[in-house]
Amino acid sequence: MTTELLLPIVLAIGWLVLAGSALASMRLGWSRLVKLALVWLAIFVGLFLLVEWFALARGTASALL
């Protein structure tokens, strides 16, 4: 592991701790937390697939020209 990779890993862990503590302070039940996590996962996966689809469409269109 290089020192260039150490800072992003530490920062990602810090952000996860911050988000986890914010969720814990809301005192939601486990079922509600799982629902929220699945909704956010669906949002990010949907956005990722949309961007990948546009990138694929752009690459295919440029290959045709």
PyMOL commands that set and color helices and strands:
alter all, ss='L'
color gray80, all
select helices_A, chain A and resi 3-25+30-64
alter helices_A, ss='H'
color red, helices_A
deselect
rebuild
show_as cartoon
